[in-house]
Amino acid sequence: MRELQEELSELDTRIAAYDRRIREIFRTSEQCQRLGKIEGVGPVTATALVAAVGDRSCFKNGRQFAAWLGLVPKQRSSGGRARLFGISKRGDRYLRTLMIHGARAALSRANGKQDPRSLWLGKMRQRRHPNVAALALANKNARIVWAMLTGGAAYEPALSVKAA
């Protein structure tokens, strides 16, 4: 049992060291700092997105980026009738999980706020299941991330819900 305890304490030490490295990378990277201003995107998500995306020019628009993450619905449309199903779940599972969990955290913190983004989330939560609302926010965040990475602009919460 003592050997197992030593092994667990060694793993805890290694995890803490990796967490410190991620926080340091987050503090020193200007792109990560800008992405961290989005509600639902923290240091781990921001550094993972910047590291994984690499060349952002391979995505034509934010929807393609969100589709690469697997955050868009499957579409089986024909004859002018749009039929949407569950999310495609294609792409990077780790990044998709980070985006959805971040959106769930932002969704839970939006209660009682009066900014446009929180009001949009409140309306979405009334109409849809909480998991669907979280996925919609994750999709929106992915599109915002793409716009911020390609344009180099700062995050403006008021602009993020004008199109919604």
DSSP file with accessible surface (Angstrom, degrees, kcal/mol):
  #  RESIDUE AA STRUCTURE BP1 BP2  ACC     N-H-->O    O-->H-N    N-H-->O    O-->H-N    TCO  KAPPA ALPHA  PHI   PSI    X-CA   Y-CA   Z-CA
    1    1 A M     >        0   0  189      0, 0.0     4,-2.2     0, 0.0     5,-0.2   0.000 360.0 360.0 360.0 -36.1    0.0    0.0    0.0
    2    2 A R  H  >  +     0   0  186      1,-0.2     4,-2.4     2,-0.2     5,-0.2   0.891 360.0  52.8 -63.2 -38.8    2.9    2.4    0.8
    3    3 A E  H  > S+     0   0  158      1,-0.2     4,-2.3     2,-0.2    -1,-0.2   0.904 109.3  49.0 -63.4 -41.0    4.2    1.9   -2.8
    4    4 A L  H  > S+     0   0  102      2,-0.2     4,-2.6     1,-0.2    -1,-0.2   0.895 110.3  51.1 -64.6 -40.4    0.9    2.8   -4.2
    5    5 A Q  H  X S+     0   0  137     -4,-2.2     4,-2.4     2,-0.2    -2,-0.2   0.917 110.7  48.6 -64.0 -41.0    0.7    5.9   -2.0
    6    6 A E  H  X S+     0   0  112     -4,-2.4     4,-2.2     2,-0.2    -2,-0.2   0.902 111.2  50.4 -64.3 -41.0    4.2    7.0   -3.2
    7    7 A E  H  X S+     0   0  111     -4,-2.3     4,-2.4     2,-0.2    -2,-0.2   0.921 111.2  48.5 -64.1 -42.0    3.2    6.4   -6.8
    8    8 A L  H  X S+     0   0  106     -4,-2.6     4,-2.4     2,-0.2    -2,-0.2   0.905 111.0  49.8 -65.4 -39.7    0.0    8.5   -6.4
    9    9 A S  H  X S+     0   0   61     -4,-2.4     4,-2.1     2,-0.2    -1,-0.2   0.892 110.1  51.4 -68.0 -34.8    1.9   11.3   -4.7
   10   10 A E  H  X S+     0   0  113     -4,-2.2     4,-2.4     2,-0.2    -2,-0.2   0.923 110.3  48.7 -65.5 -41.9    4.5   11.3   -7.5
   11   11 A L  H  X S+     0   0   70     -4,-2.4     4,-2.7     2,-0.2    -2,-0.2   0.899 109.3  52.6 -64.2 -40.5    1.6   11.5  -10.1
   12   12 A D  H  X S+     0   0  107     -4,-2.4     4,-2.3     2,-0.2    -1,-0.2   0.905 109.4  50.0 -60.7 -39.7    0.1   14.4   -8.1
   13   13 A T  H  X S+     0   0   94     -4,-2.1     4,-2.0     2,-0.2    -2,-0.2   0.918 111.5  47.7 -65.3 -42.6    3.4   16.2   -8.2
   14   14 A R  H  X S+     0   0  122     -4,-2.4     4,-2.4     2,-0.2    -2,-0.2   0.906 111.2  50.7 -65.9 -40.7    3.8   15.7  -12.0
   15   15 A I  H  X S+     0   0   93     -4,-2.7     4,-2.6     1,-0.2    -2,-0.2   0.920 109.7  50.6 -63.3 -42.8    0.2   16.9  -12.6
   16   16 A A  H  X S+     0   0   36     -4,-2.3     4,-2.2     1,-0.2    -1,-0.2   0.901 109.6  51.1 -62.0 -38.6    0.9   20.0  -10.5
   17   17 A A  H  X S+     0   0   34     -4,-2.0     4,-2.1     2,-0.2    -2,-0.2   0.918 110.7  48.1 -65.7 -42.0    4.0   20.7  -12.5
   18   18 A Y  H  X S+     0   0  119     -4,-2.4     4,-2.5     2,-0.2    -2,-0.2   0.896 109.8  52.8 -65.5 -38.9    2.1   20.3  -15.8
   19   19 A D  H  X S+     0   0   70     -4,-2.6     4,-2.4     2,-0.2    -1,-0.2   0.909 108.7  50.2 -61.5 -41.0   -0.6   22.6  -14.5
   20   20 A R  H  X S+     0   0  137     -4,-2.2     4,-2.3     2,-0.2    -2,-0.2   0.914 110.1  50.5 -63.3 -40.7    2.0   25.2  -13.6
   21   21 A R  H  X S+     0   0  156     -4,-2.1     4,-2.5     2,-0.2    -2,-0.2   0.912 110.4  49.3 -64.2 -40.8    3.5   24.9  -17.2
   22   22 A I  H  X S+     0   0   47     -4,-2.5     4,-2.6     1,-0.2    -2,-0.2   0.929 111.6  48.6 -64.6 -44.3    0.0   25.4  -18.7
   23   23 A R  H  X S+     0   0  109     -4,-2.4     4,-2.4     2,-0.2    -1,-0.2   0.898 111.6  50.5 -62.9 -37.5   -0.6   28.5  -16.6
   24   24 A E  H  X S+     0   0   97     -4,-2.3     4,-1.9     2,-0.2    -2,-0.2   0.920 111.2  47.3 -66.3 -45.1    2.8   29.9  -17.6
   25   25 A I  H  X S+     0   0   87     -4,-2.5     4,-1.8     1,-0.2    -2,-0.2   0.918 111.9  51.8 -61.0 -41.2    2.2   29.3  -21.3
   26   26 A F  H  < S+     0   0   32     -4,-2.6    -2,-0.2     1,-0.2    -1,-0.2   0.917 110.4  48.0 -61.9 -42.7   -1.3   30.9  -20.8
   27   27 A R  H  < S+     0   0  139     -4,-2.4    -1,-0.2     1,-0.2    -2,-0.2   0.839 115.9  43.2 -68.0 -33.4    0.3   34.0  -19.1
   28   28 A T  H  < S+     0   0   98     -4,-1.9     2,-0.6    -5,-0.2    -1,-0.2   0.705  96.4  84.5 -89.3 -18.5    3.0   34.5  -21.8
   29   29 A S     X  -     0   0   29     -4,-1.8     4,-1.9    -5,-0.2     5,-0.1  -0.740  59.4-160.2 -91.2 123.7    0.9   33.9  -24.9
   30   30 A E  H  > S+     0   0  118     -2,-0.6     4,-2.1     1,-0.2     5,-0.2   0.890  93.7  52.6 -68.0 -38.2   -1.0   36.9  -26.2
   31   31 A Q  H  > S+     0   0   46      1,-0.2     4,-2.4     2,-0.2    -1,-0.2   0.923 109.1  49.1 -63.8 -43.7   -3.4   34.8  -28.2
   32   32 A C  H  > S+     0   0    2      1,-0.2     4,-2.1     2,-0.2    -1,-0.2   0.886 108.6  53.8 -63.6 -38.7   -4.3   32.7  -25.1
   33   33 A Q  H  < S+     0   0   70     -4,-1.9     4,-0.5     2,-0.2    -1,-0.2   0.916 109.8  47.3 -62.0 -42.7   -4.9   35.8  -23.1
   34   34 A R  H >< S+     0   0   29     -4,-2.1     3,-1.1     1,-0.2     4,-0.3   0.917 113.2  48.0 -65.3 -42.3   -7.3   37.1  -25.6
   35   35 A L  H >< S+     0   0    2     -4,-2.4     3,-1.6     1,-0.2    -1,-0.2   0.837 101.8  65.4 -67.6 -30.6   -9.2   33.7  -25.8
   36   36 A G  T 3< S+     0   0   26     -4,-2.1    -1,-0.2     1,-0.3     5,-0.2   0.659  87.1  70.3 -67.2 -14.4   -9.3   33.5  -22.0
   37   37 A K  T <  S+     0   0  140     -3,-1.1     2,-0.3    -4,-0.5    -1,-0.3   0.669  78.3  94.4 -76.8 -15.2  -11.6   36.6  -21.9
   38   38 A I  S X  S-     0   0    2     -3,-1.6     3,-2.0    -4,-0.3     2,-0.3  -0.617  88.6-113.6 -76.7 131.8  -14.4   34.5  -23.4
   39   39 A E  T 3  S+     0   0   48     -2,-0.3     3,-0.1     1,-0.3    -2,-0.1  -0.509 105.0  27.8 -66.7 125.3  -16.7   33.0  -20.8
   40   40 A G  T 3  S+     0   0   18     -2,-0.3     2,-0.5     1,-0.2    -1,-0.3   0.372  99.5  96.9 102.8  -3.0  -16.2   29.3  -20.9
   41   41 A V    <   +     0   0    5     -3,-2.0    -1,-0.2    -5,-0.2    -3,-0.1  -0.960  50.3 170.7-121.0 111.9  -12.7   29.4  -22.2
   42   42 A G     >  -     0   0   28     -2,-0.5     4,-2.9    -3,-0.1     5,-0.3  -0.333  51.5 -76.2-105.7-168.6  -10.0   29.0  -19.5
   43   43 A P  H  > S+     0   0   50      0, 0.0     4,-2.3     0, 0.0     5,-0.3   0.902 128.2  47.6 -60.2 -41.6   -6.3   28.5  -19.5
   44   44 A V  H  > S+     0   0   53      2,-0.2     4,-2.2     1,-0.2     5,-0.2   0.946 116.1  43.5 -67.2 -45.7   -6.4   24.8  -20.4
   45   45 A T  H  > S+     0   0   12      2,-0.2     4,-2.6     1,-0.2     5,-0.2   0.925 114.3  50.1 -65.7 -44.2   -8.9   25.3  -23.3
   46   46 A A  H  X S+     0   0    0     -4,-2.9     4,-2.5     1,-0.2     5,-0.2   0.937 113.4  44.4 -62.7 -46.4   -7.1   28.4  -24.6
   47   47 A T  H  X S+     0   0   20     -4,-2.3     4,-2.3    -5,-0.3    -1,-0.2   0.896 113.8  50.8 -67.5 -36.9   -3.7   26.7  -24.7
   48   48 A A  H  X S+     0   0   18     -4,-2.2     4,-2.4    -5,-0.3     5,-0.2   0.910 111.7  47.6 -66.4 -39.8   -5.1   23.5  -26.2
   49   49 A L  H  X S+     0   0    0     -4,-2.6     4,-2.5     2,-0.2     5,-0.3   0.936 113.1  47.0 -66.8 -45.4   -7.0   25.5  -29.0
   50   50 A V  H  X S+     0   0   29     -4,-2.5     4,-1.1    -5,-0.2    -2,-0.2   0.913 116.3  45.6 -63.4 -40.0   -3.9   27.5  -29.9
   51   51 A A  H  < S+     0   0   84     -4,-2.3    -1,-0.2    -5,-0.2    -2,-0.2   0.890 118.5  40.9 -70.5 -37.8   -1.7   24.4  -29.9
   52   52 A A  H  < S+     0   0   43     -4,-2.4    -2,-0.2    -5,-0.2    -1,-0.2   0.839 109.3  55.5 -82.2 -33.9   -4.1   22.3  -31.9
   53   53 A V  H  <  +     0   0   12     -4,-2.5     2,-0.5    -5,-0.2    -3,-0.1   0.941  68.0 158.2 -71.9 -45.3   -5.4   24.7  -34.5
   54   54 A G     <  +     0   0   41     -4,-1.1     2,-0.8    -5,-0.3    -1,-0.2  -0.448  64.1  34.5  63.6-110.9   -2.0   25.8  -35.9
   55   55 A D    >   -     0   0  104     -2,-0.5     3,-1.0     1,-0.2     4,-0.1  -0.655  65.7-174.5 -82.4 108.4   -2.7   27.2  -39.4
   56   56 A R  G >  S+     0   0   59     -2,-0.8     3,-1.3     1,-0.2    -1,-0.2   0.611  71.8  78.8 -79.7 -10.6   -6.1   28.9  -39.1
   57   57 A S  G 3  S+     0   0   92      1,-0.2    -1,-0.2    -3,-0.0    -2,-0.1   0.653  76.0  74.5 -75.0 -10.3   -6.2   29.6  -42.9
   58   58 A C  G <  S+     0   0   83     -3,-1.0     2,-0.5     2,-0.0    -1,-0.2   0.644  86.7  72.8 -76.7 -10.0   -7.3   26.0  -43.6
   59   59 A F    <   -     0   0   23     -3,-1.3     3,-0.1     1,-0.1    -1,-0.0  -0.909  68.8-159.2-104.6 126.0  -10.8   26.9  -42.2
   60   60 A K  S    S-     0   0  164     -2,-0.5     2,-0.3     1,-0.1    -1,-0.1   0.858  71.8  -9.6 -71.6 -35.0  -12.8   29.1  -44.6
   61   61 A N  S  > S-     0   0   63      1,-0.0     4,-1.5     0, 0.0     3,-0.2  -0.902  79.2 -87.0-152.4 179.1  -15.1   30.3  -41.8
   62   62 A G  H  > S+     0   0   11     -2,-0.3     4,-2.6     1,-0.2     5,-0.2   0.795 120.0  59.4 -66.1 -30.6  -16.1   29.8  -38.2
   63   63 A R  H  > S+     0   0   96      2,-0.2     4,-2.5     1,-0.2    -1,-0.2   0.907 104.1  50.3 -66.6 -39.0  -18.7   27.1  -39.1
   64   64 A Q  H  > S+     0   0   81     -3,-0.2     4,-2.2     2,-0.2    -1,-0.2   0.895 110.7  50.1 -65.0 -37.1  -16.0   25.0  -40.6
   65   65 A F  H  X S+     0   0    0     -4,-1.5     4,-1.7     2,-0.2    -2,-0.2   0.933 111.6  47.5 -64.9 -44.4  -13.9   25.4  -37.5
   66   66 A A  H  X>S+     0   0    0     -4,-2.6     5,-2.7     1,-0.2     4,-0.7   0.881 111.5  51.4 -64.4 -35.8  -16.9   24.4  -35.3
   67   67 A A  H ><5S+     0   0   32     -4,-2.5     3,-0.6     3,-0.2    -1,-0.2   0.887 105.4  55.5 -67.7 -36.3  -17.5   21.4  -37.6
   68   68 A W  H 3<5S+     0   0   92     -4,-2.2    24,-0.7     1,-0.3    -1,-0.2   0.870 109.2  47.6 -63.4 -33.0  -13.8   20.4  -37.3
   69   69 A L  H 3<5S-     0   0    0     -4,-1.7    -1,-0.3    22,-0.2    -2,-0.2   0.641 118.2-116.7 -79.1 -15.9  -14.4   20.4  -33.5
   70   70 A G  T <<5S+     0   0    0     -4,-0.7    19,-1.0    -3,-0.6    -3,-0.2   0.794  77.0 126.1  85.6  30.6  -17.6   18.3  -34.0
   71   71 A L      < +     0   0    2     -5,-2.7    -4,-0.2    17,-0.1    68,-0.1   0.213  47.1  85.6-106.8  13.5  -19.9   21.0  -32.6
   72   72 A V  S    S-     0   0    7     -6,-0.3    16,-2.3    -5,-0.2    17,-0.2  -0.832  81.9-102.3-113.5 154.6  -22.4   21.3  -35.5
   73   73 A P  E     -A   87   0A  42      0, 0.0    14,-0.3     0, 0.0    13,-0.2  -0.381  36.2-105.5 -73.6 150.6  -25.5   19.1  -36.1
   74   74 A K  E     -     0   0A  89     12,-2.8    11,-2.5    -2,-0.1     2,-0.5  -0.512  38.5-148.1 -66.8 143.3  -25.5   16.4  -38.7
   75   75 A Q  E     +A   84   0A 112      9,-0.2     2,-0.3    -2,-0.2     9,-0.2  -0.968  27.9 170.4-125.5 124.7  -27.5   17.5  -41.7
   76   76 A R        +     0   0  154      7,-2.6     2,-0.3    -2,-0.5    -2,-0.0  -0.723  25.2 162.3-128.7  79.0  -29.6   15.3  -43.9
   77   77 A S        +     0   0   54     -2,-0.3     2,-0.3     5,-0.1     5,-0.2  -0.781   6.9 163.1-105.1 145.9  -31.4   17.8  -46.1
   78   78 A S  B >   +B   81   0B 100      3,-1.6     3,-1.6    -2,-0.3    -2,-0.0  -0.972  58.6  10.7-158.8 142.5  -33.1   17.1  -49.4
   79   79 A G  T 3  S-     0   0   84     -2,-0.3     3,-0.1     1,-0.3    -1,-0.0   0.818 127.6 -55.1  62.1  33.0  -35.7   18.8  -51.6
   80   80 A G  T 3  S+     0   0   88      1,-0.2     2,-0.6     0, 0.0    -1,-0.3   0.506 110.4 119.0  81.5   0.7  -35.6   22.1  -49.7
   81   81 A R  B <   -B   78   0B 174     -3,-1.6    -3,-1.6     2,-0.0     2,-0.5  -0.902  55.6-146.8-105.2 118.1  -36.4   20.4  -46.4
   82   82 A A        -     0   0   75     -2,-0.6     2,-0.5    -5,-0.2    -5,-0.1  -0.693  16.4-176.3 -86.0 124.6  -33.7   20.9  -43.7
   83   83 A R        -     0   0  124     -2,-0.5    -7,-2.6     2,-0.0     2,-0.4  -0.970   3.1-172.2-123.8 115.6  -33.4   18.0  -41.3
   84   84 A L  E     -A   75   0A 102     -2,-0.5    -9,-0.2    -9,-0.2     2,-0.1  -0.886   4.2-179.9-110.7 138.2  -30.9   18.4  -38.5
   85   85 A F  E     -     0   0A  94    -11,-2.5     3,-0.1    -2,-0.4   -11,-0.1  -0.348  42.5 -47.9-115.5-161.9  -29.9   15.6  -36.1
   86   86 A G  E    S-     0   0A  53    -13,-0.2   -12,-2.8     1,-0.2    -1,-0.3  -0.031  80.1 -64.6 -64.6 175.2  -27.5   15.4  -33.2
   87   87 A I  E     -A   73   0A  32    -14,-0.3    -1,-0.2     1,-0.1   -16,-0.1  -0.221  42.5-123.9 -65.2 155.1  -24.0   16.8  -33.3
   88   88 A S        -     0   0   23    -16,-2.3    -1,-0.1    -3,-0.1   -17,-0.1   0.786  24.2-154.0 -73.4 -27.4  -21.6   15.1  -35.7
   89   89 A K        +     0   0  143    -19,-1.0     2,-0.3   -17,-0.2   -19,-0.1   0.746  47.1 135.5  56.4  26.4  -19.0   14.3  -33.0
   90   90 A R        +     0   0  187    -23,-0.2    -1,-0.2     2,-0.1     2,-0.2  -0.652  43.3  36.0 -94.2 159.4  -16.3   14.3  -35.6
   91   91 A G  S    S-     0   0   48     -2,-0.3     2,-0.7    -3,-0.1   -22,-0.2  -0.617 108.6  -4.7 100.2-159.7  -13.0   16.0  -34.9
   92   92 A D     >  -     0   0   60    -24,-0.7     4,-2.2    -2,-0.2     5,-0.2  -0.594  51.9-163.8 -80.8 112.9  -11.0   16.3  -31.8
   93   93 A R  H  > S+     0   0  184     -2,-0.7     4,-2.6     1,-0.2     5,-0.2   0.885  88.0  53.6 -63.7 -39.5  -12.8   14.7  -28.9
   94   94 A Y  H  > S+     0   0  129      2,-0.2     4,-2.4     1,-0.2    -1,-0.2   0.949 111.6  43.4 -64.4 -47.7  -10.6   16.4  -26.3
   95   95 A L  H  > S+     0   0    1      2,-0.2     4,-2.6     1,-0.2    -1,-0.2   0.904 113.9  51.7 -65.2 -40.1  -11.1   20.0  -27.6
   96   96 A R  H  X S+     0   0   19     -4,-2.2     4,-2.5     2,-0.2     5,-0.2   0.935 110.4  49.0 -62.1 -42.7  -14.8   19.3  -28.0
   97   97 A T  H  X S+     0   0   57     -4,-2.6     4,-2.7     1,-0.2     5,-0.3   0.923 111.1  49.6 -63.2 -43.7  -15.1   18.1  -24.4
   98   98 A L  H  X S+     0   0   31     -4,-2.4     4,-2.2     1,-0.2    -1,-0.2   0.920 112.1  48.1 -61.0 -43.2  -13.2   21.2  -23.2
   99   99 A M  H  X S+     0   0    2     -4,-2.6     4,-2.1     2,-0.2    -2,-0.2   0.917 113.8  46.2 -65.5 -41.8  -15.5   23.5  -25.1
  100  100 A I  H  X S+     0   0   26     -4,-2.5     4,-2.4     2,-0.2    -2,-0.2   0.929 113.4  47.8 -69.8 -42.2  -18.7   21.8  -23.9
  101  101 A H  H  X S+     0   0  105     -4,-2.7     4,-2.0    -5,-0.2    -1,-0.2   0.896 112.1  50.4 -66.7 -36.7  -17.6   21.7  -20.3
  102  102 A G  H  X S+     0   0   13     -4,-2.2     4,-2.4    -5,-0.3    -1,-0.2   0.896 110.0  50.6 -64.3 -38.9  -16.6   25.4  -20.5
  103  103 A A  H  X S+     0   0    0     -4,-2.1     4,-2.6     2,-0.2    -2,-0.2   0.891 107.9  52.8 -66.9 -38.1  -20.0   26.2  -22.0
  104  104 A R  H  X S+     0   0   99     -4,-2.4     4,-2.1     2,-0.2    -1,-0.2   0.904 109.9  48.7 -62.8 -40.9  -21.7   24.3  -19.2
  105  105 A A  H  X S+     0   0   48     -4,-2.0     4,-1.4     2,-0.2    -2,-0.2   0.924 113.0  46.6 -64.9 -43.1  -19.8   26.3  -16.6
  106  106 A A  H  X S+     0   0    2     -4,-2.4     4,-0.6     1,-0.2    -2,-0.2   0.877 110.4  54.5 -66.1 -35.9  -20.6   29.6  -18.3
  107  107 A L  H >< S+     0   0   13     -4,-2.6     3,-0.8     1,-0.2     4,-0.3   0.904 107.7  48.8 -64.7 -40.1  -24.2   28.6  -18.6
  108  108 A S  H >< S+     0   0   78     -4,-2.1     3,-0.5     1,-0.2    -1,-0.2   0.801 112.0  49.5 -72.0 -26.4  -24.5   27.9  -14.9
  109  109 A R  H 3< S+     0   0  158     -4,-1.4    -1,-0.2     1,-0.2    -2,-0.2   0.516  92.7  77.8 -88.6  -4.3  -22.9   31.3  -14.1
  110  110 A A  T X<  +     0   0    4     -3,-0.8     3,-1.5    -4,-0.6    -1,-0.2   0.594  63.6 117.3 -82.5 -10.2  -25.2   33.3  -16.4
  111  111 A N  T <  S+     0   0  108     -3,-0.5     3,-0.1    -4,-0.3     8,-0.1  -0.360  84.4   6.6 -61.7 130.7  -28.2   33.2  -14.0
  112  112 A G  T 3  S+     0   0   73      1,-0.3    -1,-0.2    -2,-0.1     2,-0.2   0.319  95.6 126.3  85.0 -10.1  -29.2   36.7  -12.9
  113  113 A K    <   -     0   0   72     -3,-1.5    -1,-0.3     1,-0.1    -3,-0.0  -0.525  46.6-156.9 -80.7 153.0  -26.9   38.6  -15.2
  114  114 A Q        +     0   0  144     -2,-0.2    -1,-0.1    -3,-0.1    -3,-0.0   0.298  51.1 117.0-115.3   9.6  -28.3   41.3  -17.5
  115  115 A D  S  > S-     0   0   48      1,-0.1     4,-2.3     4,-0.0     5,-0.2  -0.367  78.8-107.1 -73.9 159.0  -25.7   41.5  -20.2
  116  116 A P  H  > S+     0   0   69      0, 0.0     4,-2.3     0, 0.0     5,-0.2   0.872 117.9  52.7 -57.1 -37.9  -26.9   40.5  -23.8
  117  117 A R  H  > S+     0   0    1      2,-0.2     4,-2.3     1,-0.2     5,-0.1   0.924 110.9  46.3 -66.0 -42.6  -25.0   37.2  -23.8
  118  118 A S  H  > S+     0   0    5      2,-0.2     4,-2.4     1,-0.2    -1,-0.2   0.875 111.7  51.7 -68.5 -36.2  -26.6   36.1  -20.5
  119  119 A L  H  X S+     0   0   74     -4,-2.3     4,-2.3     2,-0.2    -1,-0.2   0.909 109.4  50.2 -65.4 -40.7  -30.0   37.1  -21.6
  120  120 A W  H  X S+     0   0   40     -4,-2.3     4,-2.4    -5,-0.2    -2,-0.2   0.921 111.4  48.8 -61.3 -42.7  -29.6   35.1  -24.8
  121  121 A L  H  X S+     0   0    1     -4,-2.3     4,-2.6     1,-0.2    -2,-0.2   0.885 109.0  53.0 -65.0 -38.4  -28.5   32.1  -22.7
  122  122 A G  H  X S+     0   0   25     -4,-2.4     4,-1.7     2,-0.2    -1,-0.2   0.919 111.0  46.2 -62.5 -43.4  -31.5   32.5  -20.4
  123  123 A K  H  X S+     0   0  125     -4,-2.3     4,-1.7     2,-0.2    -2,-0.2   0.900 112.9  50.3 -64.6 -40.9  -33.9   32.5  -23.4
  124  124 A M  H  X S+     0   0   20     -4,-2.4     4,-2.5     1,-0.2    -2,-0.2   0.909 108.6  52.1 -63.7 -41.1  -32.1   29.5  -24.9
  125  125 A R  H  < S+     0   0   64     -4,-2.6    -1,-0.2     1,-0.2    -2,-0.2   0.841 108.3  51.6 -65.8 -33.4  -32.3   27.6  -21.6
  126  126 A Q  H  < S+     0   0  169     -4,-1.7    -1,-0.2    -5,-0.2    -2,-0.2   0.865 117.2  38.6 -70.0 -35.4  -36.1   28.2  -21.4
  127  127 A R  H  < S+     0   0  153     -4,-1.7     2,-0.3    -5,-0.1    -2,-0.2   0.802 120.0  35.9 -84.0 -32.8  -36.6   26.9  -24.9
  128  128 A R  S  < S-     0   0  147     -4,-2.5    -1,-0.0    -5,-0.2     5,-0.0  -0.762  89.7 -85.4-124.7 166.6  -34.2   24.0  -25.0
  129  129 A H     >  -     0   0  112     -2,-0.3     4,-2.4     1,-0.1     3,-0.5  -0.349  46.2-113.0 -63.4 147.5  -32.7   21.2  -22.8
  130  130 A P  H  > S+     0   0   69      0, 0.0     4,-2.3     0, 0.0     5,-0.2   0.853 117.5  53.5 -56.7 -34.3  -29.7   22.4  -20.8
  131  131 A N  H  > S+     0   0   86      2,-0.2     4,-2.1     1,-0.2     5,-0.1   0.884 109.0  48.6 -68.2 -36.1  -27.3   20.2  -22.8
  132  132 A V  H  > S+     0   0   74     -3,-0.5     4,-2.5     2,-0.2    -1,-0.2   0.907 111.5  49.8 -68.8 -40.9  -28.6   21.6  -26.0
  133  133 A A  H  X S+     0   0    0     -4,-2.4     4,-2.2     2,-0.2    -2,-0.2   0.909 110.5  50.4 -63.9 -40.0  -28.1   25.2  -24.7
  134  134 A A  H  X S+     0   0    0     -4,-2.3     4,-2.4    -5,-0.2    -2,-0.2   0.909 110.9  48.8 -65.0 -40.2  -24.6   24.3  -23.6
  135  135 A L  H  X S+     0   0   38     -4,-2.1     4,-2.6     2,-0.2    -2,-0.2   0.897 109.0  52.8 -67.1 -38.6  -23.8   22.9  -27.0
  136  136 A A  H  X S+     0   0   30     -4,-2.5     4,-2.4     2,-0.2    -2,-0.2   0.912 111.3  47.1 -62.1 -41.0  -25.2   26.0  -28.7
  137  137 A L  H  X S+     0   0    0     -4,-2.2     4,-3.0     2,-0.2    -2,-0.2   0.900 110.8  51.4 -67.8 -39.1  -22.9   28.1  -26.5
  138  138 A A  H  X S+     0   0    0     -4,-2.4     4,-2.3     2,-0.2    -2,-0.2   0.914 110.6  49.2 -63.2 -40.4  -19.9   25.9  -27.2
  139  139 A N  H  X S+     0   0   26     -4,-2.6     4,-2.0     2,-0.2    -2,-0.2   0.932 112.4  47.5 -62.9 -45.7  -20.6   26.3  -31.0
  140  140 A K  H  X S+     0   0   35     -4,-2.4     4,-2.2     1,-0.2    -2,-0.2   0.921 111.5  50.8 -62.5 -43.0  -20.9   30.0  -30.6
  141  141 A N  H  X S+     0   0    1     -4,-3.0     4,-2.8     1,-0.2    -1,-0.2   0.886 107.6  53.5 -63.0 -38.5  -17.6   30.1  -28.6
  142  142 A A  H  X S+     0   0    0     -4,-2.3     4,-2.4     2,-0.2    -1,-0.2   0.916 109.6  47.8 -63.3 -40.7  -15.9   28.1  -31.3
  143  143 A R  H  X S+     0   0   96     -4,-2.0     4,-2.2     2,-0.2    -2,-0.2   0.890 112.1  49.6 -67.5 -37.2  -16.9   30.5  -33.9
  144  144 A I  H  X S+     0   0   23     -4,-2.2     4,-2.6     2,-0.2    -2,-0.2   0.916 109.6  52.0 -66.1 -41.9  -15.8   33.4  -31.7
  145  145 A V  H  X S+     0   0    0     -4,-2.8     4,-2.6     2,-0.2     5,-0.2   0.935 109.6  49.3 -59.4 -46.0  -12.4   31.7  -31.2
  146  146 A W  H  X S+     0   0   49     -4,-2.4     4,-2.4     1,-0.2     5,-0.3   0.935 111.8  48.4 -60.4 -44.8  -12.0   31.3  -34.9
  147  147 A A  H  X S+     0   0   49     -4,-2.2     4,-2.3     1,-0.2     6,-0.5   0.898 113.3  47.7 -63.5 -39.1  -12.8   35.0  -35.5
  148  148 A M  H  X S+     0   0    7     -4,-2.6     4,-1.6     1,-0.2    -1,-0.2   0.886 113.3  47.2 -70.4 -37.5  -10.4   36.1  -32.8
  149  149 A L  H  < S+     0   0    8     -4,-2.6    -2,-0.2    -5,-0.2    -1,-0.2   0.867 118.4  39.9 -73.2 -35.8   -7.5   33.9  -34.0
  150  150 A T  H  < S+     0   0   65     -4,-2.4    -2,-0.2    -5,-0.2    -1,-0.2   0.874 125.6  34.1 -81.7 -36.9   -7.9   34.8  -37.7
  151  151 A G  H  < S-     0   0   60     -4,-2.3    -3,-0.2    -5,-0.3    -2,-0.2   0.669  93.2-134.2 -93.2 -18.0   -8.5   38.5  -37.2
  152  152 A G     <  +     0   0   45     -4,-1.6    -4,-0.1    -5,-0.3    -3,-0.1   0.714  54.7 147.1  72.9  17.9   -6.4   39.2  -34.2
  153  153 A A        -     0   0   53     -6,-0.5    -1,-0.2    -5,-0.2     2,-0.2  -0.430  49.9-110.4 -85.9 161.9   -9.3   41.2  -32.6
  154  154 A A        -     0   0   66     -2,-0.1     2,-0.3    -3,-0.1    -1,-0.1  -0.506  42.0 -92.2 -85.2 159.6  -10.2   41.4  -28.9
  155  155 A Y        -     0   0   31   -121,-0.2    -1,-0.1    -2,-0.2   -10,-0.0  -0.565  38.1-173.7 -77.0 130.1  -13.3   39.8  -27.5
  156  156 A E    >>  -     0   0  110     -2,-0.3     4,-0.9     1,-0.1     3,-0.8  -0.934  10.6-162.3-125.1 106.0  -16.4   42.0  -27.4
  157  157 A P  T 34 S+     0   0   61      0, 0.0     3,-0.5     0, 0.0     4,-0.5   0.840  88.0  59.7 -59.4 -33.6  -19.3   40.3  -25.6
  158  158 A A  T >4 S+     0   0   55      1,-0.2     3,-0.7     2,-0.2     4,-0.3   0.878 105.4  48.7 -64.7 -35.1  -21.9   42.7  -27.1
  159  159 A L  G X> S+     0   0   95     -3,-0.8     3,-0.6     1,-0.2     4,-0.5   0.718  96.3  73.2 -75.7 -20.2  -21.0   41.6  -30.7
  160  160 A S  G 3< S+     0   0   14     -4,-0.9    -1,-0.2    -3,-0.5    -2,-0.2   0.672 105.0  34.8 -72.9 -13.5  -21.2   37.9  -29.9
  161  161 A V  G <4 S+     0   0   19     -3,-0.7     3,-0.4    -4,-0.5    -1,-0.2   0.400  89.2  92.7-119.6   2.6  -25.0   37.9  -29.7
  162  162 A K  T <4 S+     0   0  159     -3,-0.6    -2,-0.1    -4,-0.3    -3,-0.1   0.892  91.2  45.7 -64.2 -36.5  -26.0   40.4  -32.3
  163  163 A A     <        0   0  102     -4,-0.5    -1,-0.2     0, 0.0    -2,-0.1   0.689 360.0 360.0 -79.4 -16.2  -26.3   37.7  -35.0
  164  164 A A              0   0   72     -3,-0.4    -3,-0.1    -4,-0.0    -4,-0.0  -0.102 360.0 360.0 -78.1 360.0  -28.3   35.4  -32.7
